[in-house]
């Protein structure tokens, strides 16, 4: 229930706090006093568009805050859906700055207007005399029937399955599209893959061949340098090795006279051994260095293949070519398995459709039974509010394919007069008739569902006398099970309230402001008497007011 509404700097309101009670809350006031302003402010915390030009003071921001006591545990679900903490005492707040920018909060957590609207609609249901749009909405008409069908679990399962069906259909569409696109590239990708596979690429092969190519290209120069080196070390007269050996003998002859010479002798001995090894290795390399035109041609052809493939695919190494080859192989394998995946998904979709069709048929049967109850209950309420010949007809038609709520299309038809054929509400119902019809529907829904706080905004237009009294009784009955706030100009309805609030204007300092106060019992008598006969009511009006209140 809406426990408290705080309004700061909105229209004719500078600062206003209203605390509402359980049951039926009545709001009355003079024409133009600001009843609609309060409703407009409330609509801001329900996600409606805001304009800074309606500020009371253009130099300050506007703040609207609603304190709610949430007794319905089912509301936890929508709070969790938007990742918000569910608290039994929750606050919805809207702030509009002087430049028109808006911020919204739920329990001090910032939210966007869509979230504020979605949650706000679960807390407050505003019903005005301009309800044609809602009553002609197909979803609302179906809601009326579903409320009395006692199949919430089944309907929830169906909706969940239908969402999955749409997701799977989207996935199937994507798979088919991807497969078609891959198939259009298949021949070309197969050609590229075959070309790379035939090249038999190996990691590091290019680097090895480039080193070998360098060696073969300069084989003669290398061989000549190696022969010269070997000759200088071992074959020239005297050779480098012979000269070192002679030096070794000279040191050997005098090492006994000077211990330091022995160290030099040993070092020279090691050098001779190392140089002999170098000479042997140089000879081996020289013998193995051969100029092979055939091998040179083979290497050049192989490297030309590498360079050509790299240029073609705009890469710079064989490793990148191997990665491309692997990707092409994956693409081709994926194409081979895509048909299997598509066929498997198609079977899953058909199985899901079969399950959903069974559920939808059960929903249809449940609704068929509920329709009769809806028609009977609303007819009784319509009779109670002075529409003895009124008749509500709910037409159930099958859809061509599964929809988000099953296989049913519900059309609401109405007639207020005997002998008149039922037709769509917006074509046959007057303003007063429409208000009473919606009241009958809301009364029915309140019996079978957990409606939020409901606000009736002057739905009593076009009625008076005994009919107004009956409407007041229906609204009062609603207040026994839920919080009802009714803005009315009829004394018969105002008298039914458990709490009565009076909206008034104040003029001070050349400014007009709107205020509201909760009436005491004696004040209610005076206000209702004025509603009956105008200002300065006589004794009979006062007695009549007391009688209505009793």
For each residue, the residues with C-beta under 8 A, 3 or more apart:
1: 20 22 68 69 71 453 482 483
2: 5 20 66 67 68 123 124 453 483 485
3: 19 20 67 68 69 89
4: 17 18 19 20 66 67
5: 2 16 17 18 20 38 41 42 64 65 66 67
6: 16 17 18 63 64 65 66 67
7: 10 13 15 16 17 18 38 41 63 64
8: 13 14 15 16 60 62 63 64
9: 13 14 15 55 56 57 60 61 62 63
10: 7 13 37 40 41 44 54 55 56 62 64
11: 34 37 40 41 54 55 56 514
12: 34 37 56 505 512 513 514
13: 7 8 9 10 16 34 37 38 41 56 513 514
14: 8 9 56 57 513
15: 7 8 9
16: 5 6 7 8 13 38 514 515 516
17: 4 5 6 7
18: 4 5 6 7 38 501 516
19: 3 4 518
20: 1 2 3 4 5 25 483 485 499
21: 25 483 498 499
22: 1 483 498
23: 479 480 483 484 498 499
24: 475 476 478 479 484 486 496 497 498 499
25: 20 21 483 484 485 486 497 498 499 500 501
26: 486 488 493 494 496 497 499 500 501
27: 35 38 485 486 487 488 501 502 503 516
28: 35 487 488 489 494 500 501 502 503 527 531
29: 33 34 35 502 503 504 516
30: 33 503 504 505
31: 489
32: 505
33: 29 30 503 504 505 514
34: 11 12 13 29 37 38 503 505 514 516
35: 27 28 29 38 39 487 503
36: 39 40 457 487
37: 10 11 12 13 34 40 41 514
38: 5 7 13 16 18 27 34 35 41 42 503 514 516
39: 35 36 42 43 126 455 457 487
40: 10 11 36 37 43 44 54
41: 5 7 10 11 13 37 38 44 64
42: 5 38 39 45 46 64 66 124 126 455
43: 39 40 46 48 126
44: 10 40 41 48 50 62 64 94 96
45: 42 64 65 66 92 93 94 104 116 120
46: 42 43 116 117 120 121 124 126
47: 104 113 114 116 117 118 120
48: 43 44 117
49:
50: 44 54 62 94 96 100 102
51: 54 100
52: 55 58 62 96 97 98 99 100
53:
54: 10 11 40 50 51 62
55: 9 10 11 52 58 60 62 96 98
56: 9 10 11 12 13 14 62 513
57: 9 14 60
58: 52 55 98
59: 98
60: 8 9 55 57 98
61: 9 95 96 97 98
62: 8 9 10 44 50 52 54 55 56 95 96
63: 6 7 8 9 93 94 95 96
64: 5 6 7 8 10 41 42 44 45 93 94
65: 5 6 45 91 92 93 94
66: 2 4 5 6 42 45 91 92 93
67: 2 3 4 5 6 89 90 91
68: 1 2 3 89 90 91 92 123 453
69: 1 3 88 89
70: 75 86 87 88 89 90 123
71: 1 88
72: 75 450
73: 76
74: 77 450
75: 70 72 78 79 86 122 123
76: 73 79 80 86
77: 74 80 81
78: 75 81 82 118 119 122
79: 75 76 82 84 85 86 119
80: 76 77 83 84 86
81: 77 78
82: 78 79 111 115 118 119
83: 80
84: 79 80 106 107 109 111 115 119
85: 79 107 109
86: 70 75 76 79 80 90
87: 70 90 107
88: 69 70 71
89: 3 67 68 69 70
90: 67 68 70 86 87 106 107
91: 65 66 67 68 105 106 107 108
92: 45 65 66 68 104 105 106 116 119 120 123
93: 45 63 64 65 66 104 105 106 108
94: 44 45 50 63 64 65 102 103 104 105 116
95: 61 62 63 102 103 104 105
96: 44 50 52 55 61 62 63 100 101 102
97: 52 61 100 101 102 103
98: 52 55 58 59 60 61
99: 52
100: 50 51 52 96 97
101: 96 97
102: 50 94 95 96 97 113
103: 94 95 97 110
104: 45 47 92 93 94 95 110 111 112 113 115 116
105: 91 92 93 94 95 108 109 110 111
106: 84 90 91 92 93 109 111 115 116 119
107: 84 85 87 90 91
108: 91 93 105
109: 84 85 105 106
110: 103 104 105
111: 82 84 104 105 106 115 116 119
112: 104 115 116
113: 47 102 104 116 117
114: 47 117 118
115: 82 84 104 106 111 112 118 119
116: 45 46 47 92 94 104 106 111 112 113 119 120
117: 46 47 48 113 114 120 121
118: 47 78 82 114 115 121 122
119: 78 79 82 84 92 106 111 115 116 122 123
120: 45 46 47 92 116 117 123 124
121: 46 117 118 124 125 452
122: 75 78 118 119 452
123: 2 68 70 75 92 119 120 452 453
124: 2 42 46 120 121 452 453 454 455
125: 121 442 451 452 453 454 455
126: 39 42 43 46 454 455 457
127: 131 134 438 442 454 455 456 457 459
128: 131 456 457 458 459
129: 431 434 435 457 458 459 461
130: 133
131: 127 128 134 135 434 435 438 459
132: 135 136 425 426 429 434
133: 130 136 137
134: 127 131 137 140 438
135: 131 132 140 141 412 425 426 434 437 438 441
136: 132 133 141 412 424 425 426
137: 133 134 140 141
138: 141 142 409 410 411
139: 142 143 405
140: 134 135 137 143 144
141: 135 136 137 138 144 145 394 410 411 412
142: 138 139 145 146 405 408 410
143: 139 140 146 147 445
144: 140 141 147 148 374 394 410 412 441 444 445
145: 141 142 148 149 367 370 371 374 394 410
146: 142 143 149 151 152 155 367 370 405
147: 143 144 444 445 448 449
148: 144 145 370 373 374 377 444 448
149: 145 146 155 363 366 367 369 370
150: 366 370
151: 146 154 155 362 363 366
152: 146 155 156
153: 156 157
154: 151 157 158 359 362 363 366
155: 146 149 151 152 158 159 363 405 406
156: 152 153 159 160
157: 153 154 160 161 359
158: 154 155 161 162 356 359 360 363 405 406
159: 155 156 162 163 404 405
160: 156 157 163 164
161: 157 158 164 165 352 355 356 359
162: 158 159 165 166 356 402 403 404
163: 159 160 166 167
164: 160 161 167 168 352
165: 161 162 168 169 349 352 353 356 402
166: 162 163 169 170
167: 163 164 170 171
168: 164 165 171 172 345 348 349 352
169: 165 166 172 173 349
170: 166 167 173 174
171: 167 168 174 175 345
172: 168 169 175 176 342 345 346 349
173: 169 170 176 177
174: 170 171 177 178
175: 171 172 178 179 338 341 342 345
176: 172 173 179 180 342
177: 173 174 180 181
178: 174 175 181 182 338
179: 175 176 182 183 335 338 339 342
180: 176 177 183 184
181: 177 178 184 185
182: 178 179 185 186 331 334 335 338
183: 179 180 186 335
184: 180 181
185: 181 182 188 189 331
186: 182 183 189 190 332 335
187: 190 191
188: 185 191 192
189: 185 186 192 193 328 331 332
190: 186 187 193 194 332
191: 187 188 194 195
192: 188 189 195 196 324 328
193: 189 190 196 197 325 328 329 332
194: 190 191 197 198
195: 191 192 198 199 309
196: 192 193 199 201 309 321 322 324 325 328
197: 193 194 200 325
198: 194 195
199: 195 196 305 306 309 321
200: 197
201: 196 205 306 318 321 322 325
202: 205 318
203: 318 319 322
204: 207 208
205: 201 202 208 209 318
206: 209 210 303 306 317 318
207: 204 210 211
208: 204 205 211 212
209: 205 206 212 213 299 302 303
210: 206 207 213 214 303
211: 207 208 214 215
212: 208 209 215 216 299
213: 209 210 216 217 296 299 300 303
214: 210 211 217 218
215: 211 212 218 219 222 289
216: 212 213 219 291 292 295 296 299
217: 213 214 296
218: 214 215 221 222
219: 215 216 222 223 289 290 291
220: 223 224 291
221: 218 224 225
222: 215 218 219 225 226 285 289
223: 219 220 226 227 286 289 291
224: 220 221 227 228
225: 221 222 228 229
226: 222 223 229 230 282 283 285 286 289
227: 223 224 230 231 286
228: 224 225 231 232
229: 225 226 232 233 279 282
230: 226 227 233 234 235 279 282 283 286
231: 227 228 234 235 236 239
232: 228 229 235 236 239 240
233: 229 230 239 240 241 275 278 279 282
234: 230 231 239 240 241 279
235: 230 231 232 239
236: 231 232 239 240
237:
238: 242 243 246
239: 231 232 233 234 235 236 242 243
240: 232 233 234 236 243 244 275
241: 233 234 244 245 272 275 276 279
242: 238 239 245 246
243: 238 239 240 246 247
244: 240 241 247 248 268 271 272 275
245: 241 242 248 249 272
246: 238 242 243 249 250
247: 243 244 250 251 268
248: 244 245 251 252 265 268 269 272
249: 245 246 252 253
250: 246 247 253 254
251: 247 248 254 255 261 264 265 268
252: 248 249 255 265
253: 249 250
254: 250 251 257 258 261
255: 251 252 258 261 262 265
256:
257: 254 261
258: 254 255 261 262
259: 262 263
260: 263 264
261: 251 254 255 257 258 264 265
262: 255 258 259 265 266
263: 259 260 266 267
264: 251 260 261 267 268
265: 248 251 252 255 261 262 268 269
266: 262 263 269 270
267: 263 264 270 271
268: 244 247 248 251 264 265 271 272
269: 248 265 266 272 273
270: 266 267 273 274
271: 244 267 268 274 275
272: 241 244 245 248 268 269 275 276
273: 269 270 276 277
274: 270 271 277 278
275: 233 240 241 244 271 272 278 279
276: 241 272 273 279 280
277: 273 274 280 281
278: 233 274 275 281 282
279: 229 230 233 234 241 275 276 282 283
280: 276 277 283 284
281: 277 278 284 285
282: 226 229 230 233 278 279 285 286
283: 226 230 279 280 286 287
284: 280 281 287 288
285: 222 226 281 282 288 289
286: 223 226 227 230 282 283 289
287: 283 284
288: 284 285
289: 215 219 222 223 226 285 286
290: 219
291: 216 219 220 223 296
292: 216 295 296
293: 296 297
294: 297 298
295: 216 292 298 299
296: 213 216 217 291 292 293 299 300
297: 293 294 300 301
298: 294 295 301 302
299: 209 212 213 216 295 296 302 303
300: 213 296 297 303 304
301: 297 298 304 305
302: 209 298 299 305 306
303: 206 209 210 213 299 300 306 307
304: 300 301 307 308
305: 199 301 302 308 309
306: 199 201 206 302 303 309 310 318 321
307: 303 304 310 311
308: 304 305 311 312
309: 195 196 199 305 306 312 313 321
310: 306 307 313 314 315 316 317 318 320 321
311: 307 308 314
312: 308 309
313: 309 310 320 321 324
314: 310 311
315: 310 320 321 324
316: 310 320
317: 206 310 320 321
318: 201 202 203 205 206 306 310 321 322
319: 203 322 323
320: 310 313 315 316 317 323 324
321: 196 199 201 306 309 310 313 315 317 318 324 325
322: 196 201 203 318 319 325 326
323: 319 320 326 327
324: 192 196 313 315 320 321 327 328
325: 193 196 197 201 321 322 328 329
326: 322 323 329 330
327: 323 324 330 331
328: 189 192 193 196 324 325 331 332
329: 193 325 326 332 333
330: 326 327 333 334
331: 182 185 189 327 328 334 335
332: 186 189 190 193 328 329 335 336
333: 329 330 336 337
334: 182 330 331 337 338
335: 179 182 183 186 331 332 338
336: 332 333 339
337: 333 334 340 341
338: 175 178 179 182 334 335 341 342
339: 179 336 342 343
340: 337 343 344
341: 175 337 338 344 345
342: 172 175 176 179 338 339 345 346
343: 339 340 346 347
344: 340 341 347 348
345: 168 171 172 175 341 342 348 349
346: 172 342 343 349 350
347: 343 344 350 351
348: 168 344 345 351 352
349: 165 168 169 172 345 346 352 353
350: 346 347 353 354
351: 347 348 354 355
352: 161 164 165 168 348 349 355 356
353: 165 349 350 356 357 402
354: 350 351 357 358
355: 161 351 352 358 359
356: 158 161 162 165 352 353 359 360 402
357: 353 354 360 361 402 407
358: 354 355 361 362
359: 154 157 158 161 355 356 362 363 406
360: 158 356 357 363 364 402 406 407 408
361: 357 358 364 365 407
362: 151 154 358 359 365 366
363: 149 151 154 155 158 359 360 366 367 405 406 407 408
364: 360 361 367 368 396 398 406 407 408
365: 361 362 368 369
366: 149 150 151 154 362 363 369 370
367: 145 146 149 363 364 370 371 396 408 410
368: 364 365 371 396
369: 149 365 366 372 373
370: 145 146 148 149 150 366 367 373 374
371: 145 367 368 374 375 394 396 410
372: 369 375 376
373: 148 369 370 376 377
374: 144 145 148 370 371 377 378 392 394 444
375: 371 372 378 379 391 392 393 394
376: 372 373 379 380
377: 148 373 374 380 381 440 444 447
378: 374 375 381 382 392 437 440 441 444
379: 375 376 382 383 390 391 392
380: 376 377 383 384
381: 377 378 384 385 439 440 443 444 474
382: 378 379 385 387 388 390 392 436 437 440
383: 379 380 387 388 390
384: 380 381 470 473 474
385: 381 382 436 439 440 463 467 470 471 474
386: 436 463 466 467 470
387: 382 383 390 416 433 436
388: 382 383
389: 415 416 417 418
390: 379 382 383 387 414 415 416 417 433 436 437
391: 375 379 414 415 422
392: 374 375 378 379 382 412 413 414 422 437 440
393: 375 412 413 414 415 422
394: 141 144 145 371 374 375 410 411 412 413
395: 410 411 412 413
396: 364 367 368 371 408 409 410
397: 408 409 410 411
398: 364 407 408 409
399: 402 403 406 407 408 409
400:
401:
402: 162 165 353 356 357 360 399 406 407
403: 162 399 406 407
404: 159 162
405: 139 142 146 155 158 159 363 408
406: 155 158 359 360 363 364 399 402 403
407: 357 360 361 363 364 398 399 402 403
408: 142 360 363 364 367 396 397 398 399 405
409: 138 396 397 398 399
410: 138 141 142 144 145 367 371 394 395 396 397
411: 138 141 394 395 397 424
412: 135 136 141 144 392 393 394 395 424 425
413: 392 393 394 395 422 423 424 425
414: 390 391 392 393 422 423 424 425 428 429 437
415: 389 390 391 393 420 421 422 423 428
416: 387 389 390 420 428 429 430 433
417: 389 390 420
418: 389
419:
420: 415 416 417 428
421: 415
422: 391 392 393 413 414 415 428
423: 413 414 415 427 428
424: 136 411 412 413 414 427 428
425: 132 135 136 412 413 414 428 429 434 437
426: 132 135 136 429
427: 423 424
428: 414 415 416 420 422 423 424 425
429: 132 414 416 425 426 433 434 437
430: 416 433 434 462
431: 129 434 435 461 462
432: 435 436 461 462 463
433: 387 390 416 429 430 436 437 462
434: 129 131 132 135 425 429 430 431 437 438
435: 129 131 431 432 438 439 459 460 461 462 463
436: 382 385 386 387 390 432 433 439 440 459 463 467 471
437: 135 378 382 390 392 414 425 429 433 434 440 441
438: 127 131 134 135 434 435 441 442 459
439: 381 385 435 436 442 443 456 459 471 474 475
440: 377 378 381 382 385 392 436 437 443 444 474
441: 135 144 378 437 438 444 445
442: 125 127 438 439 445 446 451 454 478
443: 381 439 440 446 447 474 477 478
444: 144 147 148 374 377 378 381 440 441 447 448
445: 143 144 147 441 442 448 449 451
446: 442 443 449 451 454 478 481 482
447: 377 443 444 481
448: 147 148 444 445
449: 147 445 446
450: 72 74
451: 125 442 445 446 454 482
452: 121 122 123 124 125 482
453: 1 2 68 123 124 125 482 483 484 485
454: 124 125 126 127 442 446 451 478 482 483 484 485
455: 39 42 124 125 126 127 484 485 486 487
456: 127 128 439 459 475 484 485 486 487 488
457: 36 39 126 127 128 129 487
458: 128 129 461 487 488 489
459: 127 128 129 131 435 436 438 439 456 471 486
460: 435 463 468 471 488 489 490 493
461: 129 431 432 435 458
462: 430 431 432 433 435
463: 385 386 432 435 436 460 467 468 471 490
464: 467 468 490
465: 468 469 492
466: 386 469 470
467: 385 386 436 463 464 470 471
468: 460 463 464 465 471 472 490 492 493
469: 465 466 472 473 492
470: 384 385 386 466 467 473 474
471: 385 436 439 459 460 463 467 468 474 475 490 492 493
472: 468 469 475 476 490 492 493 495 496
473: 384 469 470 476 477 496
474: 381 384 385 439 440 443 470 471 477 478
475: 24 439 456 471 472 478 479 484 486 493 496
476: 24 472 473 479 480 496 497
477: 443 473 474 480
478: 24 442 443 446 454 474 475 481 482 484
479: 23 24 475 476 482 483 484 496 498
480: 23 476 477
481: 446 447 478
482: 1 446 451 452 453 454 478 479
483: 1 2 20 21 22 23 25 453 454 479
484: 23 24 25 453 454 455 456 475 478 479
485: 2 20 25 27 453 454 455 456
486: 24 25 26 27 455 456 459 475 493 497
487: 27 28 35 36 39 455 456 457 458
488: 26 27 28 456 458 460 493 494
489: 28 31 458 460 531
490: 460 463 464 468 471 472 493 494 531
491: 494 495 528 531 532 545 548
492: 465 468 469 471 472 495 496 548
493: 26 460 468 471 472 475 486 488 490 496 497
494: 26 28 488 490 491 497 500 524 527 528 531
495: 472 491 492 524 528 545 548 549
496: 24 26 472 473 475 476 479 492 493
497: 24 25 26 476 486 493 494 500
498: 21 22 23 24 25 479
499: 20 21 23 24 25 26 518
500: 25 26 28 494 497 518 519 524 527
501: 18 25 26 27 28 516 517 518 519
502: 27 28 29 516 517 518 519 523 527
503: 27 28 29 30 33 34 35 38 514 515 516
504: 29 30 33 514 515 516 517
505: 12 30 32 33 34 512 513 514 515
506: 512 513 514 515
507: 510 511 512 513
508: 511 513
509:
510: 507
511: 507 508
512: 12 505 506 507
513: 12 13 14 56 505 506 507 508
514: 11 12 13 16 33 34 37 38 503 504 505 506
515: 16 503 504 505 506
516: 16 18 27 29 34 38 501 502 503 504
517: 501 502 504
518: 19 499 500 501 502
519: 500 501 502 523 524 527
520: 523 524
521: 524 525 549
522: 525 526
523: 502 519 520 526 527
524: 494 495 500 519 520 521 527 528 545 549
525: 521 522 528 529 542 545 546 549
526: 522 523 529 530 537 542 545
527: 28 494 500 502 519 523 524 530 531
528: 491 494 495 524 525 531 532 545 548 549
529: 525 526 532 533 537 541 542 544 545
530: 526 527 533 534 535 537 541
531: 28 489 490 491 494 527 528 545
532: 491 528 529 537 541 544 545
533: 529 530 537 538 540 541
534: 530 537
535: 530
536:
537: 526 529 530 532 533 534 541 542 545
538: 533 541 542
539: 542 543
540: 533 543 544
541: 529 530 532 533 537 538 544 545
542: 525 526 529 537 538 539 545 546
543: 539 540 546 547
544: 529 532 540 541 547 548
545: 491 495 524 525 526 528 529 531 532 537 541 542 548 549
546: 525 542 543 549 550
547: 543 544 550
548: 491 492 495 528 544 545
549: 495 521 524 525 528 545 546
550: 546 547
